[in-house]
Amino acid sequence: MNDYLPAHPIEREVGMEYYASSTGGIAGTIRERDGDFRVREIEDFDTQPADADPDAYPHLVVRATLRGWDTNDFVRRLSDAMGASRERVSWAGTKDKRAVTTQLFSVMKADPAALPEIRDVEIEVVGRAGRALQFGDLAGNEFRIRVRDADPENCGAITEELRAFGGGSVGVPNYFGQQRFGSRRPVTHRVGLAIAREDWRGAVMEYLANPRDSEPEDTQAARAYVGDTDDWDGALERFPRKLGFERAMLHRLVEDGAESEADFRAALETAPTNLQRLFVNAAQSSLFNRILSERLERGLPFDRAVAGDVVCFADAEAPAGLARPDISRTQRVTENRVETINRHIARKRAFVTAPLVGTETELGEDEPGEIEREVLDEAGISPADFELPGEFHLTGTRRAILLTTDLSVEREPLTFDFSLPSGSYATVVLREYLKCDPRDLG
């Protein structure tokens, strides 16, 4: 057994079983005001000067600082103001509304003079590019986060524990944060696991039913009703208009019937393609979280490899000061290579990984492989189960199990400054300090 503190029950639902520190939390809240949560992209995208030939470099690249704007809402406002199709605007990472965010956008065939003035937005022209921004062009994010109503007394002790866990740098398990699954109603991973089992009816019911106390009473009543009956017409009447995705599924079941698994699959496919992908990605993420929790449970290190692990090497093209894994370069760790590999890990030239399971996943060996197989067996899942139709198909990849950062803490007011590589979650760092209900992490 380990000495780690058990996580909040909502976190345990998605595989985050423990904290990596045993000192009590400081409590507190974030995001009470937009300025409490500031994030700035660490850019990794080459541009030409703004006066470069627009035929050769048709994408105008701008840096926008948004206060209280959801990324998608801003893109809609920007494209409308410029009289451009929304599809002409691209970006590398989606940011939260309750924050001040600075990020890059590219706009195809745009004139800098046509850039509009938008409330609570500052736009700066960066240059031009030959292609649009896309996911993967973001190297990471810099965070500055204020925590209110906290008792900072334990901050120092927690930091020291996390430095020990991370092998010198502040380190935490590289969990997928609660946002991946939904803080108030974490069911996306359950939908995805049902899809992987090709239990299409079960997937639809996971999404439609399962009321939570955090939801409005009319929503809870509608979910309870659909969970107790096959009256799809009656359920449609009860579901609030604001639950558009649920209502679209119910419409399909009413119109086409609900006689077969194919009918329920068709209902699920009424969801937008990005939500369909999110379902299976969330399932993949919850399995990854459970693998990390089991590694904690068994007392295996995160800052060092053991025989049977699979490591990846550092991305040589990462921006200076940001250690970023290159998942395309992996190596299985044998007993006679452990010491050599661990020297690379200590220099942040290599990283221990765990699988994001898909059809092409090769599991580890020895005890790490035993953990991976145990987690999959308990979930009733195998890599081949992700051989799925359309947006649900996943080939799989690997992900570093340890997240490290050079974190600093100011006491007056209590503020955390740190940087993370893309794909990692600031709340996974903050949860170690606050040890609170994840809904208070925003």
C-alpha positions as a printed NumPy array, in Angstrom:
array([[  0.   ,   0.   ,   0.   ],
       [  1.036,   3.627,  -0.517],
       [  0.768,   6.68 ,   1.727],
       [ -0.93 ,   8.893,  -0.841],
       [ -4.14 ,  10.693,   0.083],
       [ -7.284,   9.461,  -1.694],
       [ -8.712,  11.89 ,  -4.229],
       [-12.123,  13.533,  -4.242],
       [-14.944,  11.072,  -5.191],
       [-15.678,  12.915,  -8.458],
       [-12.022,  12.575,  -9.468],
       [-12.012,   8.9  ,  -8.593],
       [-14.86 ,   8.365, -11.053],
       [-12.475,   9.253, -13.878],
       [ -9.478,   7.288, -12.63 ],
       [ -7.679,   9.884, -10.497],
       [ -7.523,   7.835,  -7.323],
       [ -4.845,   9.73 ,  -5.379],
       [ -2.933,  12.923,  -4.783],
       [  0.846,  12.662,  -5.121],
       [  1.291,  14.694,  -1.921],
       [  0.127,  13.704,   1.548],
       [  0.032,  17.175,   3.174],
       [ -3.454,  18.617,   3.682],
       [ -4.754,  21.061,   1.105],
       [ -5.016,  24.855,   1.248],
       [ -8.622,  24.913,  -0.086],
       [ -9.69 ,  28.119,  -1.849],
       [-11.232,  28.863,  -5.239],
       [-10.029,  29.997,  -8.658],
       [-11.727,  31.873, -11.498],
       [-13.849,  34.104,  -9.267],
       [-12.863,  36.858, -11.71 ],
       [-11.578,  36.596, -15.276],
       [ -8.187,  38.039, -14.286],
       [ -7.648,  35.322, -11.665],
       [ -6.801,  32.813, -14.399],
       [ -4.336,  33.959, -17.04 ],
       [ -2.914,  31.734, -19.739],
       [ -0.572,  32.598, -22.591],
       [  0.363,  30.213, -25.361],
       [  3.99 ,  29.201, -25.795],
       [  4.127,  29.662, -29.537],
       [  5.744,  27.197, -31.933],
       [  4.694,  28.468, -35.356],
       [  6.868,  30.13 , -37.994],
       [  5.613,  33.289, -39.686],
       [  6.776,  35.755, -42.314],
       [  6.511,  39.552, -41.967],
       [  3.02 ,  41.017, -42.241],
       [  3.884,  42.617, -45.613],
       [  4.951,  39.291, -47.157],
       [  3.336,  38.265, -50.464],
       [ -0.295,  37.337, -49.57 ],
       [ -0.456,  34.931, -52.525],
       [  2.494,  32.901, -51.185],
       [  1.476,  33.419, -47.543],
       [ -2.319,  33.688, -47.566],
       [ -2.896,  33.232, -43.814],
       [ -2.777,  36.326, -41.627],
       [ -1.536,  35.382, -38.136],
       [ -2.679,  37.453, -35.158],
       [ -2.158,  37.272, -31.413],
       [ -5.353,  37.968, -29.48 ],
       [ -5.755,  38.574, -25.764],
       [ -9.291,  37.703, -24.739],
       [-10.96 ,  38.62 , -21.464],
       [-14.049,  36.553, -20.697],
       [-14.324,  35.054, -24.19 ],
       [-14.77 ,  31.41 , -25.095],
       [-12.498,  30.643, -28.071],
       [-15.337,  29.488, -30.314],
       [-17.482,  32.53 , -29.468],
       [-14.583,  34.845, -30.287],
       [-13.957,  33.12 , -33.613],
       [-17.621,  33.529, -34.508],
       [-17.519,  37.235, -33.596],
       [-14.235,  37.794, -35.467],
       [-15.4  ,  36.081, -38.654],
       [-18.739,  37.926, -38.62 ],
       [-17.012,  41.284, -38.161],
       [-14.624,  40.562, -41.057],
       [-17.346,  39.199, -43.299],
       [-15.433,  35.936, -43.528],
       [-16.509,  32.321, -43.262],
       [-15.867,  30.822, -39.848],
       [-13.924,  28.025, -41.584],
       [-11.294,  30.575, -42.617],
       [-10.247,  31.1  , -38.974],
       [ -7.959,  28.538, -37.297],
       [ -6.223,  28.215, -33.939],
       [ -3.986,  25.778, -32.061],
       [ -5.734,  25.395, -28.708],
       [ -9.171,  26.068, -27.237],
       [ -9.247,  28.17 , -24.087],
       [-11.769,  28.655, -21.29 ],
       [-14.176,  31.597, -21.119],
       [-13.537,  32.466, -17.468],
       [ -9.987,  33.631, -18.004],
       [ -7.681,  36.12 , -19.672],
       [ -6.089,  34.204, -22.539],
       [ -3.454,  35.127, -25.112],
       [ -3.329,  32.908, -28.177],
       [ -2.628,  32.803, -31.907],
       [ -5.225,  32.736, -34.685],
       [ -4.796,  32.538, -38.438],
       [ -7.296,  34.015, -40.893],
       [ -7.13 ,  32.941, -44.524],
       [ -7.05 ,  35.722, -47.141],
       [ -7.432,  38.486, -44.566],
       [ -6.267,  42.085, -44.775],
       [ -4.769,  43.473, -41.538],
       [ -6.729,  46.68 , -42.142],
       [ -9.963,  44.679, -41.876],
       [ -9.279,  43.51 , -38.323],
       [-12.131,  44.771, -36.141],
       [-12.227,  46.276, -32.684],
       [-13.988,  43.848, -30.331],
       [-14.991,  44.422, -26.738],
       [-12.525,  42.973, -24.186],
       [-10.168,  41.848, -26.959],
       [ -6.712,  43.1  , -27.953],
       [ -5.51 ,  41.975, -31.393],
       [ -1.902,  42.231, -32.578],
       [ -0.715,  41.294, -36.067],
       [  2.119,  38.749, -35.909],
       [  2.738,  38.089, -39.595],
       [  1.758,  35.788, -42.437],
       [  2.031,  32.035, -42.979],
       [  1.749,  29.604, -45.828],
       [ -0.7  ,  27.393, -43.954],
       [ -3.341,  27.661, -41.28 ],
       [ -2.691,  27.087, -37.61 ],
       [ -3.694,  23.637, -36.424],
       [ -3.74 ,  21.543, -33.266],
       [ -0.154,  20.517, -32.628],
       [  1.296,  23.954, -33.392],
       [  0.966,  24.869, -29.727],
       [  4.094,  24.045, -27.706],
       [  2.565,  24.73 , -24.321],
       [  1.008,  27.322, -22.061],
       [  2.209,  29.749, -19.398],
       [ -0.17 ,  30.11 , -16.45 ],
       [ -0.603,  32.757, -13.775],
       [ -3.401,  31.74 , -11.433],
       [ -4.677,  33.514,  -8.35 ],
       [ -6.292,  31.442,  -5.585],
       [ -8.754,  33.228,  -3.3  ],
       [ -9.988,  32.324,   0.192],
       [ -7.15 ,  29.846,   0.779],
       [ -4.905,  29.112,   3.749],
       [ -1.398,  29.078,   2.198],
       [  0.326,  27.598,   5.263],
       [  0.86 ,  24.182,   3.65 ],
       [  2.09 ,  25.455,   0.276],
       [  5.75 ,  24.973,   1.137],
       [  5.318,  21.433,   2.419],
       [  3.27 ,  20.427,  -0.618],
       [  5.873,  21.91 ,  -2.955],
       [  8.654,  19.931,  -1.265],
       [  6.66 ,  16.696,  -1.545],
       [  6.006,  17.347,  -5.217],
       [  9.694,  18.081,  -5.82 ],
       [ 10.545,  14.721,  -4.289],
       [  7.892,  13.047,  -6.44 ],
       [  9.191,  14.769,  -9.594],
       [ 12.845,  14.017,  -9.009],
       [ 13.869,  17.624,  -8.306],
       [ 11.259,  19.631, -10.218],
       [  7.691,  20.024,  -9.018],
       [  6.066,  16.896, -10.431],
       [  2.576,  15.391, -10.473],
       [  0.998,  12.414, -12.22 ],
       [  0.184,  13.558, -15.759],
       [ -3.517,  12.828, -15.31 ],
       [ -6.159,  13.997, -17.733],
       [ -7.952,  16.666, -15.726],
       [-11.609,  16.761, -14.842],
       [-12.367,  19.079, -17.769],
       [-11.748,  16.136, -20.094],
       [-14.783,  14.355, -18.662],
       [-17.01 ,  17.135, -17.309],
       [-16.656,  18.511, -13.796],
       [-20.359,  18.574, -12.976],
       [-21.464,  15.467, -14.847],
       [-18.495,  13.242, -15.728],
       [-20.076,  10.724, -18.091],
       [-18.263,  11.157, -21.412],
       [-15.792,   8.373, -20.576],
       [-18.642,   6.016, -19.672],
       [-20.256,   6.719, -23.022],
       [-16.932,   6.007, -24.72 ],
       [-16.359,   2.743, -22.871],
       [-19.819,   1.561, -23.892],
       [-18.998,   2.479, -27.502],
       [-15.753,   0.47 , -27.322],
       [-17.824,  -2.522, -26.203],
       [-20.216,  -1.76 , -29.116],
       [-23.007,  -1.42 , -26.589],
       [-24.705,   1.363, -28.536],
       [-27.872,   1.386, -26.46 ],
       [-25.781,   1.54 , -23.286],
       [-23.768,   4.45 , -24.716],
       [-26.916,   6.443, -25.524],
       [-28.392,   5.773, -22.089],
       [-25.167,   6.799, -20.355],
       [-25.475,  10.147, -22.109],
       [-29.212,  10.677, -21.72 ],
       [-29.777,   9.338, -18.207],
       [-27.57 ,   9.563, -15.072],
       [-28.941,  12.724, -13.415],
       [-26.627,  14.678, -11.099],
       [-27.451,  16.917,  -8.142],
       [-25.457,  19.7  ,  -9.808],
       [-28.028,  19.916, -12.634],
       [-31.295,  21.904, -12.621],
       [-34.308,  20.03 , -11.284],
       [-36.061,  19.822, -14.668],
       [-32.949,  18.274, -16.209],
       [-32.627,  15.765, -13.373],
       [-36.283,  14.8  , -13.785],
       [-35.896,  14.318, -17.544],
       [-32.826,  12.135, -17.127],
       [-34.505,  10.085, -14.421],
       [-37.543,   9.581, -16.666],
       [-35.557,   8.377, -19.671],
       [-33.598,   6.051, -17.403],
       [-36.792,   4.356, -16.212],
       [-38.729,   3.996, -19.454],
       [-38.518,   3.429, -23.203],
       [-41.014,   6.236, -23.775],
       [-38.863,   8.268, -26.164],
       [-41.738,  10.643, -27.042],
       [-42.362,  11.34 , -23.373],
       [-38.661,  11.855, -22.749],
       [-38.444,  14.301, -25.651],
       [-41.255,  16.335, -24.148],
       [-39.445,  16.509, -20.819],
       [-35.903,  17.348, -21.944],
       [-35.234,  21.105, -21.778],
       [-34.605,  22.881, -25.087],
       [-31.103,  23.831, -23.988],
       [-30.045,  20.153, -24.064],
       [-29.825,  20.129, -27.84 ],
       [-27.563,  17.099, -28.245],
       [-29.779,  14.934, -26.029],
       [-32.891,  16.104, -27.844],
       [-31.318,  15.302, -31.241],
       [-30.672,  11.727, -30.071],
       [-34.25 ,  11.409, -28.833],
       [-35.632,  12.806, -32.097],
       [-33.757,  10.114, -34.023],
       [-35.066,   7.39 , -31.708],
       [-38.629,   8.694, -32.097],
       [-38.401,   9.003, -35.877],
       [-36.453,   5.842, -36.75 ],
       [-37.377,   3.597, -33.851],
       [-35.235,   1.988, -31.192],
       [-35.394,  -1.664, -32.135],
       [-31.736,  -2.512, -32.719],
       [-28.199,  -1.582, -31.768],
       [-27.936,   0.084, -35.187],
       [-30.785,   2.424, -34.233],
       [-28.968,   3.506, -31.087],
       [-25.703,   3.946, -32.984],
       [-27.55 ,   6.202, -35.45 ],
       [-28.924,   8.218, -32.54 ],
       [-25.442,   8.629, -31.058],
       [-24.107,   9.761, -34.418],
       [-26.436,  12.763, -34.356],
       [-23.891,  14.295, -31.966],
       [-21.339,  16.639, -33.579],
       [-18.233,  14.849, -34.816],
       [-16.042,  16.525, -32.204],
       [-18.31 ,  15.215, -29.443],
       [-18.25 ,  11.73 , -30.973],
       [-14.452,  11.843, -30.849],
       [-14.554,  13.202, -27.309],
       [-16.531,  10.163, -26.118],
       [-13.873,   7.647, -27.143],
       [-10.983,   9.971, -26.26 ],
       [-12.455,  10.339, -22.764],
       [-12.672,   6.562, -22.44 ],
       [ -9.033,   6.32 , -23.497],
       [ -8.129,   9.053, -21.   ],
       [ -9.925,   7.399, -18.085],
       [ -8.037,   4.147, -18.725],
       [ -4.767,   6.121, -18.783],
       [ -5.681,   7.76 , -15.467],
       [ -6.418,   4.365, -13.925],
       [ -3.073,   3.003, -15.098],
       [ -1.325,   5.931, -13.383],
       [ -3.345,   5.417, -10.202],
       [ -2.466,   1.735, -10.115],
       [  1.198,   2.632, -10.556],
       [  0.857,   4.925,  -7.533],
       [ -0.943,   2.169,  -5.628],
       [  1.939,  -0.22 ,  -6.251],
       [  4.589,   2.327,  -5.346],
       [  6.345,   2.322,  -8.731],
       [  8.302,   5.509,  -9.5  ],
       [  7.158,   8.165, -11.974],
       [ 10.511,   9.944, -12.28 ],
       [ 12.385,   6.743, -13.102],
       [ 11.832,   3.764, -15.359],
       [ 11.655,   0.135, -14.306],
       [ 12.114,  -2.936, -16.45 ],
       [  9.123,  -3.367, -18.758],
       [  8.381,   0.362, -19.105],
       [  8.186,   2.081, -22.483],
       [  9.964,   5.435, -22.637],
       [  9.954,   8.137, -25.249],
       [ 12.689,  10.659, -25.911],
       [ 12.619,  14.447, -25.783],
       [ 11.565,  16.54 , -28.742],
       [ 14.764,  18.165, -29.97 ],
       [ 12.773,  20.941, -31.649],
       [ 10.835,  22.018, -28.542],
       [ 11.166,  25.698, -27.57 ],
       [ 13.993,  26.499, -25.165],
       [ 13.149,  25.727, -21.549],
       [ 10.214,  23.444, -22.381],
       [ 10.927,  19.71 , -22.101],
       [  8.465,  18.068, -24.469],
       [  8.103,  14.335, -25.169],
       [  8.378,  13.07 , -28.743],
       [  5.96 ,  10.148, -28.729],
       [  7.161,   9.006, -32.163],
       [ 10.49 ,   7.922, -30.614],
       [  9.907,   5.162, -28.074],
       [ 11.966,   2.357, -26.575],
       [ 11.079,  -0.565, -24.345],
       [ 13.191,  -0.683, -21.176],
       [ 14.992,  -3.958, -20.525],
       [ 16.658,  -4.89 , -17.251],
       [ 20.14 ,  -4.179, -18.584],
       [ 19.098,  -0.72 , -19.881],
       [ 17.338,   0.635, -16.779],
       [ 20.34 ,   2.527, -15.424],
       [ 21.187,   4.108, -18.79 ],
       [ 17.598,   5.128, -19.472],
       [ 17.269,   6.655, -16.009],
       [ 20.281,   8.882, -16.64 ],
       [ 18.446,  10.228, -19.704],
       [ 15.278,  10.717, -17.648],
       [ 17.175,  12.645, -14.954],
       [ 18.402,  15.035, -17.67 ],
       [ 14.853,  15.309, -19.122],
       [ 16.005,  13.624, -22.304],
       [ 13.53 ,  10.773, -21.865],
       [ 10.138,  10.191, -20.247],
       [  8.328,   7.138, -18.887],
       [  5.041,   6.629, -20.753],
       [  1.763,   4.759, -20.441],
       [ -0.621,   3.86 , -23.276],
       [ -3.551,   5.808, -24.626],
       [ -5.114,   2.59 , -25.795],
       [ -6.095,   2.04 , -29.413],
       [ -5.905,  -0.601, -32.115],
       [ -2.123,  -0.278, -32.557],
       [ -1.236,  -0.211, -28.849],
       [  1.615,  -2.441, -27.694],
       [  1.45 ,  -2.889, -23.947],
       [  4.446,  -2.841, -21.623],
       [  6.112,  -5.839, -20.061],
       [  6.881,  -7.027, -16.528],
       [  5.068,  -5.074, -13.799],
       [  4.174,  -1.998, -15.933],
       [  2.607,  -4.295, -18.528],
       [  0.824,  -6.218, -15.782],
       [ -0.718,  -2.949, -14.564],
       [ -1.876,  -1.997, -18.063],
       [ -3.472,  -5.397, -18.676],
       [ -5.137,  -5.425, -15.26 ],
       [ -6.752,  -2.023, -15.857],
       [ -8.002,  -3.048, -19.303],
       [ -9.324,  -6.371, -18.008],
       [-11.225,  -4.651, -15.189],
       [-12.815,  -2.311, -17.747],
       [-13.649,  -5.187, -20.101],
       [-11.637,  -3.515, -22.879],
       [ -8.887,  -4.638, -25.235],
       [ -6.923,  -2.578, -27.797],
       [ -8.809,  -4.283, -30.629],
       [-12.096,  -2.894, -29.277],
       [-11.195,   0.519, -30.685],
       [-11.516,  -0.842, -34.22 ],
       [-14.687,   1.208, -34.532],
       [-16.615,   2.969, -37.299],
       [-16.187,   6.596, -38.304],
       [-15.198,   9.149, -35.679],
       [-15.072,   6.489, -32.96 ],
       [-11.969,   4.74 , -34.335],
       [ -8.731,   5.107, -32.333],
       [ -5.279,   3.801, -33.235],
       [ -3.758,   4.809, -29.886],
       [ -0.527,   6.447, -28.804],
       [  1.467,   6.922, -25.595],
       [  1.715,   9.774, -23.084],
       [  4.292,  10.742, -20.461],
       [  3.196,   9.686, -16.97 ],
       [  4.987,  12.508, -15.119],
       [  4.227,  16.209, -15.512],
       [  6.986,  18.511, -14.234],
       [  7.187,  22.285, -14.035],
       [  9.287,  25.058, -12.519],
       [  6.512,  26.408, -10.327],
       [  6.717,  29.534,  -8.183],
       [  4.255,  30.743,  -5.547],
       [  3.597,  34.3  ,  -4.426],
       [  1.825,  34.714,  -1.083],
       [  0.293,  38.239,  -1.348],
       [ -1.986,  37.624,  -3.136],
       [ -1.652,  33.84 ,  -3.387],
       [ -0.618,  33.292,  -7.004],
       [  0.869,  30.316,  -8.856],
       [  3.122,  30.778, -11.916],
       [  4.121,  27.809, -14.07 ],
       [  4.388,  26.518, -17.625],
       [  3.168,  23.219, -19.057],
       [  3.537,  21.442, -22.399],
       [  0.453,  21.261, -24.596],
       [ -2.04 ,  18.577, -23.68 ],
       [ -1.427,  18.875, -19.938],
       [ -3.786,  20.42 , -17.41 ],
       [ -3.123,  23.308, -15.032],
       [ -5.814,  21.968, -12.71 ],
       [ -3.847,  18.728, -12.306],
       [ -1.094,  20.812, -10.695],
       [ -3.45 ,  23.004,  -8.652],
       [ -5.477,  20.067,  -7.296],
       [ -2.409,  18.96 ,  -5.339],
       [ -2.42 ,  22.265,  -3.479],
       [ -6.129,  22.879,  -3.004],
       [ -7.301,  19.246,  -2.53 ],
       [-10.878,  20.405,  -3.032],
       [-14.022,  19.528,  -4.929],
       [-12.889,  19.631,  -8.607],
       [-15.882,  21.812,  -9.398],
       [-14.125,  24.568,  -7.436],
       [-11.207,  24.334,  -9.867],
       [-13.448,  25.521, -12.701]])
